[in-house]
Amino acid sequence: KLGCGATSNNNNTYLRSPGYDSSFNYGLDCHQHIRIDSSVCQLRLEIHNLELAYPTTKGFCEDDYLKVNQDIKFEYLCGVTTNNHFYLDVDSSDNELVSFNFHTSNTVSFNRKWNIRVQKIMCNTDAEVMRGCGQYYTGTSGNLRGFNIDGSSSFNYLIHGLNYAACVRVELGYCK
């Protein structure tokens, strides 16, 4: 469990908001860092909860956001996303820091919290997915899930600036 301002060298680190499992309703800048080395090519974000203020109707994350200093698949994430995943391609060199910057605004009232597991994916292993895949799905059936799209809110706006592929593995015995 990583608090604001902290750095972890460990695999399977959880980024959690202050006081998680409870939510908070105030302005905050929280920087959490994962240190990687040259053997790491990707980070898999297992998003259990990401509950930040919703984007504008045009999809901009103006009040609250998550920004990551590596990869260009998204500028910002905001809104509500649960039980989803995302892959970040990282440029790994020894002792490189990947920074997760959570910003919440005190100008909007919203109950916020986050709980994200960060898994390090080693280069040239079966766990590594094709570069450019922000999401990667396996199996013969399932649903593709976007961000801030949960079907239970009237604020399900697509987030501006997303630029990634949702990739699906071709399973053995199925057509390509």
C-alpha positions in Angstrom: 0.0 0.0 0.0 1.6 3.2 -1.2 0.7 6.6 0.3 1.1 10.0 -1.2 4.7 11.1 -1.8 6.0 7.5 -1.4 8.0 5.3 -3.8 7.9 1.6 -4.2 10.4 -0.8 -5.7 8.0 -3.8 -5.2 5.9 -5.6 -7.7 2.1 -5.7 -7.1 2.1 -2.4 -5.3 -1.3 -0.9 -4.5 -1.8 2.8 -5.1 -4.4 3.9 -2.7 -6.0 7.2 -1.8 -5.6 8.6 1.7 -7.7 6.7 4.2 -8.8 4.1 1.6 -11.4 2.3 1.8 -13.1 5.6 2.8 -13.6 8.4 0.3 -12.6 12.0 0.7 -14.0 15.3 -0.5 -11.3 17.9 -0.7 -8.5 19.2 -3.0 -5.3 17.2 -3.0 -2.2 16.6 -5.1 -1.0 13.1 -4.4 2.2 11.8 -6.2 2.9 8.0 -6.0 5.9 6.5 -7.7 6.9 3.0 -8.9 10.6 2.4 -9.5 11.4 0.2 -12.4 14.6 -1.2 -13.9 15.7 -2.2 -17.4 14.0 -5.6 -17.2 10.5 -4.0 -17.0 8.8 -3.2 -20.3 5.2 -2.6 -19.1 3.1 -1.9 -16.1 -0.4 -3.4 -15.8 -2.8 -1.3 -13.9 -5.5 -3.3 -12.3 -8.1 -0.7 -11.5 -10.2 -1.9 -8.6 -11.6 1.6 -8.0 -10.8 5.0 -9.6 -13.4 7.5 -8.4 -12.6 11.0 -9.4 -14.8 13.9 -10.5 -16.4 13.4 -13.9 -15.1 14.9 -17.1 -16.9 17.7 -18.8 -19.5 17.0 -21.5 -16.6 17.3 -24.0 -14.6 14.7 -22.2 -12.0 17.0 -20.5 -10.7 16.1 -17.0 -10.7 19.6 -15.6 -11.3 19.2 -11.9 -9.8 15.8 -10.9 -7.4 13.6 -12.9 -4.8 10.9 -12.9 -1.7 11.7 -15.0 1.2 9.3 -15.5 4.6 10.6 -16.6 5.3 7.7 -19.0 3.5 6.5 -22.1 1.2 8.5 -24.3 -2.0 6.4 -24.4 -3.8 9.0 -22.3 -3.2 12.5 -21.1 -5.5 12.2 -18.1 -8.0 9.8 -16.6 -11.0 10.9 -14.5 -14.5 9.9 -13.7 -15.5 6.6 -12.2 -14.0 3.3 -13.4 -14.1 0.0 -11.5 -12.8 -3.5 -12.2 -10.8 -2.6 -15.3 -7.2 -2.8 -16.4 -4.7 -0.8 -18.5 -1.3 -1.5 -19.8 1.4 1.2 -19.9 4.5 0.8 -22.1 7.4 2.1 -20.2 10.9 3.1 -21.2 12.9 1.2 -18.7 16.3 2.1 -17.6 17.8 1.4 -14.2 16.1 3.2 -11.4 13.5 4.9 -13.6 10.5 6.4 -11.8 7.0 6.1 -13.1 5.0 8.8 -11.4 1.2 8.6 -10.8 -0.1 12.1 -10.1 -3.6 12.3 -8.7 -5.1 15.8 -8.6 -8.4 16.6 -6.9 -9.9 20.1 -6.9 -11.5 21.8 -3.9 -13.9 23.6 -6.2 -16.1 20.6 -6.8 -17.8 18.4 -4.3 -17.2 14.7 -5.0 -16.5 11.6 -3.0 -13.1 10.4 -4.3 -11.0 7.3 -3.8 -8.7 5.0 -5.7 -7.3 1.5 -5.3 -5.0 0.4 -8.2 -2.7 -2.5 -8.2 0.5 -1.9 -10.3 2.0 -5.1 -11.7 5.5 -5.0 -13.3 5.7 -6.9 -16.6 9.1 -8.2 -17.5 10.4 -7.9 -21.0 10.2 -10.9 -23.3 7.8 -12.9 -21.1 4.4 -14.4 -21.8 2.8 -11.7 -19.7 4.1 -8.9 -22.0 1.4 -7.7 -24.5 2.0 -6.0 -27.8 3.2 -2.4 -27.5 0.3 0.0 -28.1 -2.3 -2.2 -26.4 -3.8 -0.2 -23.6 -6.1 -3.1 -22.8 -5.6 -6.8 -23.6 -8.4 -9.4 -23.4 -8.2 -13.2 -23.5 -10.8 -15.9 -23.6 -13.5 -16.8 -26.0 -16.2 -14.4 -24.7 -16.4 -11.2 -22.6 -17.0 -7.5 -22.7 -14.6 -4.7 -23.7 -14.8 -2.0 -21.0 -13.9 1.6 -21.4 -13.1 4.3 -18.8 -15.8 6.3 -17.1 -18.4 4.1 -18.8 -20.2 2.1 -16.3 -23.8 2.4 -17.4 -25.1 3.5 -14.0 -24.4 7.2 -14.3 -25.7 10.0 -16.4 -22.1 11.3 -16.6 -20.7 8.5 -18.9 -18.7 10.8 -21.1 -15.8 9.5 -23.2 -12.5 10.9 -21.9 -10.7 13.2 -24.3 -7.2 12.3 -25.4 -7.3 8.5 -25.1 -5.1 7.0 -27.8 -4.7 3.2 -27.4 -5.8 -0.1 -28.9 -8.0 -2.6 -27.1 -6.4 -5.9 -28.2 -7.9 -9.3 -28.2 -5.9 -12.5 -28.2 -6.9 -15.1 -30.8 -7.5 -18.2 -28.9 -6.3 -21.6 -30.0 -8.8 -23.2 -32.4 -10.5 -20.0 -33.4 -10.1 -18.0 -36.6 -7.7 -15.1 -37.0 
